[in-house]
Amino acid sequence: MYLYLETDGRIYTVRRNGLLDLPRIDEEIPFPYKVVHELPWGKEGVALGIPKLERHPREWVLKDEIPLRPDASPILREAVHRTLPRAVAEGIVERGDEVLLVKASRGLTEGLWSLPGGFLSFGESPEEAVAREVEEELRVPCKVKGLLGVRTKIGEHTGLHWIIFFLGIELHGDPDPDPDEIAEALFFPKEEAAMVLADRTMAAFIRELFGL
């Protein structure tokens, strides 16, 4: 298993076969560290650790330089890419004692019940992203009422770090799902919605938000 150690935007690397590379967890490391995650990246997996240092490691490679380095190994490039957090904005649409869920027709949540919403595009705020995604998916104008909460998680299958913004949404019309994105859009009783949501972080937030 490889070892990924980063602090203040700098990464500890070694030279292997002429390439800048990640160390392996069984190799000697010249400082203490603590492993906090073991992630399914590459063929061998990557342990993500927190280094314990007495000074700022100015000699370590800057994370932002890795994509530009022709001597960076594939696993180093992959680890840098995968350690970048993914931000998504999800809409909470209420109708009495019900909440709206959508079943995606493609993408990471294909065939699964989720909340309407999606990725933040470059430069977008969570409010802008959720309004755009809801209007694209449901083909109805909407109003963003405000931020309800923020949660983070490490994806079980991807090992990616997700930042999830939950925002209250008011629809100005009935949902008319775009079949290219959404197979179904249905209102569920809140308790049932928490049960059928595929994402456990979303389900836990619904339960917490509505006191279920």
Contacts in CASP RR format, 6 or more apart in sequence:
PFRMAT RR
TARGET T0000
AUTHOR 0000-0000-0000
METHOD contacts of the structure
MODEL  1
MYLYLETDGRIYTVRRNGLLDLPRIDEEIPFPYKVVHELPWGKEGVALGI
PKLERHPREWVLKDEIPLRPDASPILREAVHRTLPRAVAEGIVERGDEVL
LVKASRGLTEGLWSLPGGFLSFGESPEEAVAREVEEELRVPCKVKGLLGV
RTKIGEHTGLHWIIFFLGIELHGDPDPDPDEIAEALFFPKEEAAMVLADR
TMAAFIRELFGL
1 24 0 8 1.000
1 25 0 8 1.000
1 38 0 8 1.000
1 44 0 8 1.000
1 45 0 8 1.000
1 46 0 8 1.000
1 47 0 8 1.000
2 22 0 8 1.000
2 23 0 8 1.000
2 24 0 8 1.000
2 25 0 8 1.000
2 41 0 8 1.000
2 44 0 8 1.000
2 45 0 8 1.000
2 46 0 8 1.000
2 47 0 8 1.000
2 75 0 8 1.000
2 79 0 8 1.000
3 22 0 8 1.000
3 23 0 8 1.000
3 24 0 8 1.000
3 25 0 8 1.000
3 27 0 8 1.000
3 29 0 8 1.000
3 33 0 8 1.000
3 35 0 8 1.000
3 46 0 8 1.000
3 47 0 8 1.000
3 49 0 8 1.000
4 11 0 8 1.000
4 22 0 8 1.000
4 46 0 8 1.000
4 47 0 8 1.000
4 48 0 8 1.000
4 49 0 8 1.000
4 79 0 8 1.000
4 83 0 8 1.000
5 11 0 8 1.000
5 12 0 8 1.000
5 23 0 8 1.000
5 29 0 8 1.000
5 33 0 8 1.000
5 49 0 8 1.000
5 50 0 8 1.000
5 51 0 8 1.000
6 12 0 8 1.000
6 51 0 8 1.000
6 63 0 8 1.000
6 83 0 8 1.000
7 50 0 8 1.000
7 51 0 8 1.000
7 53 0 8 1.000
7 56 0 8 1.000
7 57 0 8 1.000
7 60 0 8 1.000
8 56 0 8 1.000
8 57 0 8 1.000
9 62 0 8 1.000
9 63 0 8 1.000
9 64 0 8 1.000
10 57 0 8 1.000
10 58 0 8 1.000
10 60 0 8 1.000
10 61 0 8 1.000
10 62 0 8 1.000
10 63 0 8 1.000
11 60 0 8 1.000
11 61 0 8 1.000
11 62 0 8 1.000
11 63 0 8 1.000
11 66 0 8 1.000
11 76 0 8 1.000
11 80 0 8 1.000
12 23 0 8 1.000
12 29 0 8 1.000
12 51 0 8 1.000
12 57 0 8 1.000
12 60 0 8 1.000
13 20 0 8 1.000
13 21 0 8 1.000
13 22 0 8 1.000
13 23 0 8 1.000
13 60 0 8 1.000
13 61 0 8 1.000
13 76 0 8 1.000
14 20 0 8 1.000
14 21 0 8 1.000
14 22 0 8 1.000
14 23 0 8 1.000
14 27 0 8 1.000
15 21 0 8 1.000
16 73 0 8 1.000
18 71 0 8 1.000
19 71 0 8 1.000
19 72 0 8 1.000
19 73 0 8 1.000
19 76 0 8 1.000
20 61 0 8 1.000
20 66 0 8 1.000
20 69 0 8 1.000
20 71 0 8 1.000
20 72 0 8 1.000
20 73 0 8 1.000
20 76 0 8 1.000
21 73 0 8 1.000
21 75 0 8 1.000
21 76 0 8 1.000
22 46 0 8 1.000
22 73 0 8 1.000
22 75 0 8 1.000
22 76 0 8 1.000
22 79 0 8 1.000
23 29 0 8 1.000
24 44 0 8 1.000
25 35 0 8 1.000
25 47 0 8 1.000
31 51 0 8 1.000
31 52 0 8 1.000
31 53 0 8 1.000
32 51 0 8 1.000
32 52 0 8 1.000
33 49 0 8 1.000
33 50 0 8 1.000
33 51 0 8 1.000
33 52 0 8 1.000
34 49 0 8 1.000
34 50 0 8 1.000
34 52 0 8 1.000
35 47 0 8 1.000
35 48 0 8 1.000
35 49 0 8 1.000
36 48 0 8 1.000
36 49 0 8 1.000
36 50 0 8 1.000
37 47 0 8 1.000
37 48 0 8 1.000
37 49 0 8 1.000
37 154 0 8 1.000
37 159 0 8 1.000
38 45 0 8 1.000
38 46 0 8 1.000
38 47 0 8 1.000
38 48 0 8 1.000
39 45 0 8 1.000
39 46 0 8 1.000
39 47 0 8 1.000
39 48 0 8 1.000
39 82 0 8 1.000
39 154 0 8 1.000
39 159 0 8 1.000
40 157 0 8 1.000
40 158 0 8 1.000
40 159 0 8 1.000
41 75 0 8 1.000
41 78 0 8 1.000
41 79 0 8 1.000
41 82 0 8 1.000
41 159 0 8 1.000
42 75 0 8 1.000
42 78 0 8 1.000
44 75 0 8 1.000
46 75 0 8 1.000
46 79 0 8 1.000
48 83 0 8 1.000
51 57 0 8 1.000
61 69 0 8 1.000
63 80 0 8 1.000
63 83 0 8 1.000
66 72 0 8 1.000
66 76 0 8 1.000
66 77 0 8 1.000
66 80 0 8 1.000
67 77 0 8 1.000
67 80 0 8 1.000
82 158 0 8 1.000
82 159 0 8 1.000
82 160 0 8 1.000
83 161 0 8 1.000
85 152 0 8 1.000
85 160 0 8 1.000
85 161 0 8 1.000
85 162 0 8 1.000
85 163 0 8 1.000
86 119 0 8 1.000
86 160 0 8 1.000
86 161 0 8 1.000
86 162 0 8 1.000
86 163 0 8 1.000
87 119 0 8 1.000
87 120 0 8 1.000
87 126 0 8 1.000
87 162 0 8 1.000
87 163 0 8 1.000
87 165 0 8 1.000
88 117 0 8 1.000
88 118 0 8 1.000
88 119 0 8 1.000
88 120 0 8 1.000
88 129 0 8 1.000
88 162 0 8 1.000
88 163 0 8 1.000
88 164 0 8 1.000
88 165 0 8 1.000
89 117 0 8 1.000
89 118 0 8 1.000
89 120 0 8 1.000
89 126 0 8 1.000
89 127 0 8 1.000
89 129 0 8 1.000
89 130 0 8 1.000
89 133 0 8 1.000
89 164 0 8 1.000
89 165 0 8 1.000
89 167 0 8 1.000
90 114 0 8 1.000
90 115 0 8 1.000
90 116 0 8 1.000
90 117 0 8 1.000
90 118 0 8 1.000
90 130 0 8 1.000
90 164 0 8 1.000
90 165 0 8 1.000
90 166 0 8 1.000
90 167 0 8 1.000
90 202 0 8 1.000
91 115 0 8 1.000
91 116 0 8 1.000
91 117 0 8 1.000
91 130 0 8 1.000
91 134 0 8 1.000
91 166 0 8 1.000
91 167 0 8 1.000
91 168 0 8 1.000
91 169 0 8 1.000
92 99 0 8 1.000
92 115 0 8 1.000
92 148 0 8 1.000
92 166 0 8 1.000
92 167 0 8 1.000
92 168 0 8 1.000
92 169 0 8 1.000
92 206 0 8 1.000
92 209 0 8 1.000
93 99 0 8 1.000
93 100 0 8 1.000
93 116 0 8 1.000
93 134 0 8 1.000
93 168 0 8 1.000
93 169 0 8 1.000
93 170 0 8 1.000
93 171 0 8 1.000
94 100 0 8 1.000
95 187 0 8 1.000
97 189 0 8 1.000
97 190 0 8 1.000
98 187 0 8 1.000
98 188 0 8 1.000
98 189 0 8 1.000
98 190 0 8 1.000
98 193 0 8 1.000
99 187 0 8 1.000
99 188 0 8 1.000
99 190 0 8 1.000
99 193 0 8 1.000
99 206 0 8 1.000
99 210 0 8 1.000
100 115 0 8 1.000
100 116 0 8 1.000
100 171 0 8 1.000
100 175 0 8 1.000
100 185 0 8 1.000
100 186 0 8 1.000
100 187 0 8 1.000
100 188 0 8 1.000
101 113 0 8 1.000
101 114 0 8 1.000
101 115 0 8 1.000
101 116 0 8 1.000
101 185 0 8 1.000
101 186 0 8 1.000
101 187 0 8 1.000
101 188 0 8 1.000
101 193 0 8 1.000
101 196 0 8 1.000
101 197 0 8 1.000
102 113 0 8 1.000
102 114 0 8 1.000
102 115 0 8 1.000
102 116 0 8 1.000
102 137 0 8 1.000
102 138 0 8 1.000
102 177 0 8 1.000
102 182 0 8 1.000
102 184 0 8 1.000
102 185 0 8 1.000
103 111 0 8 1.000
103 112 0 8 1.000
103 113 0 8 1.000
103 114 0 8 1.000
103 182 0 8 1.000
103 183 0 8 1.000
103 184 0 8 1.000
103 185 0 8 1.000
104 110 0 8 1.000
104 111 0 8 1.000
104 112 0 8 1.000
104 114 0 8 1.000
104 181 0 8 1.000
104 182 0 8 1.000
104 183 0 8 1.000
105 111 0 8 1.000
105 179 0 8 1.000
105 180 0 8 1.000
105 181 0 8 1.000
105 182 0 8 1.000
105 183 0 8 1.000
106 180 0 8 1.000
106 181 0 8 1.000
109 198 0 8 1.000
109 199 0 8 1.000
111 183 0 8 1.000
112 198 0 8 1.000
112 199 0 8 1.000
113 193 0 8 1.000
113 196 0 8 1.000
113 197 0 8 1.000
113 198 0 8 1.000
114 197 0 8 1.000
114 198 0 8 1.000
114 199 0 8 1.000
114 202 0 8 1.000
115 166 0 8 1.000
115 197 0 8 1.000
115 202 0 8 1.000
116 133 0 8 1.000
116 134 0 8 1.000
116 137 0 8 1.000
116 138 0 8 1.000
116 169 0 8 1.000
116 182 0 8 1.000
116 185 0 8 1.000
117 129 0 8 1.000
117 130 0 8 1.000
117 133 0 8 1.000
117 134 0 8 1.000
117 137 0 8 1.000
118 129 0 8 1.000
118 130 0 8 1.000
118 133 0 8 1.000
119 129 0 8 1.000
119 133 0 8 1.000
120 126 0 8 1.000
120 129 0 8 1.000
121 129 0 8 1.000
121 132 0 8 1.000
124 132 0 8 1.000
126 147 0 8 1.000
126 165 0 8 1.000
126 167 0 8 1.000
127 144 0 8 1.000
127 146 0 8 1.000
127 147 0 8 1.000
127 167 0 8 1.000
129 165 0 8 1.000
130 144 0 8 1.000
130 165 0 8 1.000
130 167 0 8 1.000
130 169 0 8 1.000
131 142 0 8 1.000
131 144 0 8 1.000
131 169 0 8 1.000
134 140 0 8 1.000
134 142 0 8 1.000
134 169 0 8 1.000
134 171 0 8 1.000
135 141 0 8 1.000
135 142 0 8 1.000
136 178 0 8 1.000
136 181 0 8 1.000
137 177 0 8 1.000
137 178 0 8 1.000
137 181 0 8 1.000
137 182 0 8 1.000
137 185 0 8 1.000
138 171 0 8 1.000
138 175 0 8 1.000
138 176 0 8 1.000
138 177 0 8 1.000
138 178 0 8 1.000
138 182 0 8 1.000
138 185 0 8 1.000
139 175 0 8 1.000
139 176 0 8 1.000
139 177 0 8 1.000
139 178 0 8 1.000
140 171 0 8 1.000
140 172 0 8 1.000
140 173 0 8 1.000
140 174 0 8 1.000
140 175 0 8 1.000
140 176 0 8 1.000
141 171 0 8 1.000
141 172 0 8 1.000
141 173 0 8 1.000
142 169 0 8 1.000
142 170 0 8 1.000
142 171 0 8 1.000
142 172 0 8 1.000
143 169 0 8 1.000
143 170 0 8 1.000
143 172 0 8 1.000
144 167 0 8 1.000
144 168 0 8 1.000
144 169 0 8 1.000
145 167 0 8 1.000
145 168 0 8 1.000
145 169 0 8 1.000
145 170 0 8 1.000
146 167 0 8 1.000
146 168 0 8 1.000
147 165 0 8 1.000
147 166 0 8 1.000
147 167 0 8 1.000
147 168 0 8 1.000
148 166 0 8 1.000
148 167 0 8 1.000
148 168 0 8 1.000
148 209 0 8 1.000
149 165 0 8 1.000
149 166 0 8 1.000
149 205 0 8 1.000
150 163 0 8 1.000
150 164 0 8 1.000
150 165 0 8 1.000
150 166 0 8 1.000
151 163 0 8 1.000
151 164 0 8 1.000
151 166 0 8 1.000
151 201 0 8 1.000
151 204 0 8 1.000
151 205 0 8 1.000
152 161 0 8 1.000
152 162 0 8 1.000
152 163 0 8 1.000
152 164 0 8 1.000
153 161 0 8 1.000
153 162 0 8 1.000
153 164 0 8 1.000
153 201 0 8 1.000
154 160 0 8 1.000
154 161 0 8 1.000
154 162 0 8 1.000
155 161 0 8 1.000
155 162 0 8 1.000
162 201 0 8 1.000
164 201 0 8 1.000
164 202 0 8 1.000
164 205 0 8 1.000
166 205 0 8 1.000
166 209 0 8 1.000
175 185 0 8 1.000
177 183 0 8 1.000
177 184 0 8 1.000
177 185 0 8 1.000
188 196 0 8 1.000
190 206 0 8 1.000
190 210 0 8 1.000
190 212 0 8 1.000
191 212 0 8 1.000
193 206 0 8 1.000
194 203 0 8 1.000
194 204 0 8 1.000
194 206 0 8 1.000
194 207 0 8 1.000
194 212 0 8 1.000
195 203 0 8 1.000
197 203 0 8 1.000
197 206 0 8 1.000
206 212 0 8 1.000
END
